[in-house]
Amino acid sequence: MGMGKGASRSALCAVAGAVLLLGLAACSALNPTAPQLYTLTPRASVGPGPKADWQLLVETPAAAAGIDTPRIALARTPTSLDYFADVSWADRAPNMVQGLVVQTFEDSGRIVSVGRDTVGLRSDYVLKSELRDFQAEYTTAGAAMPDRVHVRLSAKLVAMPRRTIEAGETFEASVPVRGRSFTDIVAAFDEALGRVTGELVTWSLSQRFRPAGS
């Protein structure tokens, strides 16, 4: 039995209204309040020395899911991981660390060529790493805010194309949070990552490698 014109119009209006509500709900879900974005600009110190005559590609560090995110990690206990609300890194933490490692190599002026592995170039060595800690931490029970920032990066230099591990080391820094604002926490991340990248690059450039085939 068919519907009259009035009933048809009512049904169409109801469907249109439902679609509009669904669309508004979808827009609300896809456009949450944007967090405040932060980036890091650590001042890494690399000592003087001879220029490395080998070429290097830096891979994005591997990381556990809790760290492989733009969210800024917070550890209230050694076995828990949380995140700061309404703030975020401008990129996933491993991507950010990769870019800063490459920059530190470049700024040192002590290597023939260095770049991200995503550029698709050949190299004599590849720097593989794992970001094992990259979080603010509470070390005092009942503290109002985190006491320190902890960064730990395990690295291996791999010879290409034979893919043999030529050297490996772990670099770690814990820096106290000197203040009571969130910018003080970001400053502690800057200092800790600067120490780690500086030590990593100094160590890498101290390796006496020769280009493949030489």
C-alpha positions in Angstrom: 0.0 0.0 0.0 1.7 3.3 -1.1 2.2 6.4 1.0 0.5 9.7 0.3 2.5 12.8 -0.8 2.3 14.3 2.7 3.6 11.1 4.3 6.4 10.9 1.7 7.5 14.4 2.4 7.5 13.7 6.2 9.6 10.6 5.7 12.1 12.4 3.5 12.4 15.2 6.0 13.0 12.8 8.8 15.8 11.0 6.8 17.4 14.4 5.9 17.3 15.4 9.5 18.9 12.1 10.6 21.7 12.5 8.0 22.3 16.1 9.1 22.6 15.0 12.8 25.0 12.2 11.8 27.1 14.6 9.8 27.3 17.0 12.7 28.3 14.2 15.0 31.0 13.0 12.6 32.4 16.6 12.3 32.4 16.8 16.1 34.3 13.5 16.4 36.8 14.4 13.6 37.5 18.0 14.8 38.3 17.9 18.6 39.8 20.8 20.3 43.4 21.1 18.9 46.1 20.5 21.5 48.9 23.0 22.1 51.9 21.8 19.9 55.5 21.7 21.1 58.7 21.0 19.3 62.3 20.5 20.6 65.4 22.4 19.7 68.2 20.8 21.8 71.7 22.3 21.9 73.8 19.2 21.4 77.5 19.5 22.0 79.8 17.5 19.6 83.5 17.9 20.2 86.1 18.6 17.5 87.8 15.8 15.6 88.6 14.4 12.2 85.9 14.3 9.5 84.4 10.9 8.9 84.9 9.8 5.3 81.9 7.5 5.2 78.3 8.2 4.4 75.4 7.6 6.9 71.7 7.2 6.8 69.7 7.5 10.0 66.6 5.3 10.4 63.6 6.4 12.4 64.1 4.9 15.9 61.9 1.9 16.8 59.8 2.5 19.9 57.0 0.9 22.0 53.5 2.0 21.2 53.3 4.1 24.3 56.2 6.3 23.0 55.6 6.0 19.3 53.0 8.8 19.4 52.8 12.6 19.3 51.4 12.6 22.8 53.7 13.7 25.5 54.3 10.8 27.9 54.2 10.9 31.7 55.2 8.1 34.1 53.7 8.4 37.5 55.2 5.0 38.5 57.9 2.7 37.0 55.1 0.5 35.6 52.6 3.0 34.4 52.4 5.5 31.4 50.0 8.4 31.0 49.9 11.5 28.9 49.7 15.3 29.5 46.3 16.7 28.5 45.8 19.3 25.8 49.4 19.3 24.7 51.3 17.3 22.0 54.6 17.1 20.2 54.4 18.5 16.6 55.3 15.0 15.3 55.6 11.4 16.6 58.4 11.3 19.1 60.6 8.8 17.0 60.3 11.1 13.9 61.3 14.1 15.9 64.3 12.3 17.4 65.4 11.1 14.0 65.3 14.6 12.6 67.3 16.0 15.5 69.9 13.3 15.2 70.4 14.1 11.5 70.6 17.8 12.4 73.2 17.2 15.1 75.4 15.2 12.6 75.1 18.0 10.0 75.8 20.8 12.6 79.0 19.0 13.7 80.5 19.4 10.2 82.4 16.2 10.8 80.8 13.8 8.3 80.9 13.6 4.5 77.2 12.9 4.1 74.2 12.1 6.4 70.5 12.0 5.9 67.2 10.2 6.7 66.9 6.7 5.4 63.6 7.7 3.7 65.5 9.7 1.0 66.4 6.4 -0.7 70.1 7.0 -1.1 72.9 4.5 -0.8 75.2 4.8 2.2 78.2 3.1 3.8 76.5 2.7 7.2 73.0 2.9 8.6 72.3 4.1 12.2 69.6 1.9 13.7 68.2 2.8 17.1 65.5 2.1 19.6 63.9 4.9 21.7 63.4 3.1 25.0 62.5 6.1 27.3 61.1 9.5 26.4 58.9 10.6 29.2 58.6 13.0 32.2 58.7 11.0 35.5 57.6 11.4 39.1 60.3 10.3 41.5 58.8 11.8 44.6 55.6 10.4 46.0 52.8 13.0 46.2 54.6 15.5 44.1 52.5 18.1 42.3 54.3 17.7 39.0 57.0 15.5 37.4 60.5 15.8 38.9 62.6 14.9 35.9 62.7 13.9 32.2 64.2 10.6 31.2 65.5 9.9 27.6 67.2 6.6 26.6 68.3 5.6 23.1 70.0 2.4 22.1 72.0 2.6 18.8 73.7 0.3 16.4 75.9 1.2 13.4 75.3 -1.3 10.6 77.6 -1.7 7.6 76.0 -1.7 4.2 75.4 -3.7 2.0 76.6 -6.7 4.1 74.3 -5.5 7.0 76.7 -6.4 9.8 76.6 -4.6 13.2 79.9 -2.8 13.5 79.3 -1.0 16.9 76.6 -0.5 19.4 76.0 1.6 22.5 73.2 3.0 24.7 72.8 6.7 25.6 70.8 7.9 28.5 70.1 11.2 30.3 67.8 12.2 33.3 67.3 15.9 33.7 65.5 17.6 36.7 62.5 19.8 35.9 63.6 23.2 37.1 60.3 25.1 37.6 56.6 24.5 38.0 55.2 25.3 34.5 54.8 23.0 31.5 57.5 25.0 29.6 60.0 23.9 32.3 59.1 20.3 31.5 59.7 21.0 27.7 63.0 22.6 28.7 64.0 19.4 30.5 63.2 17.3 27.4 65.4 19.7 25.4 68.3 19.3 27.7 68.0 15.5 28.1 67.6 14.9 24.3 70.5 17.3 23.6 72.8 15.3 25.9 71.7 12.0 24.3 72.1 13.2 20.7 75.4 14.9 21.4 76.9 11.7 23.0 75.4 9.6 20.2 76.9 11.7 17.4 80.3 12.0 19.2 80.4 8.2 19.7 79.4 7.5 16.1 82.1 9.9 14.6 84.8 8.3 16.8 84.3 5.0 15.0 87.2 4.4 12.6 85.2 3.0 9.6 86.2 3.0 6.0 83.7 3.3 3.1 82.5 -0.1 1.7 84.7 -1.4 -1.1 87.8 0.7 -0.1 
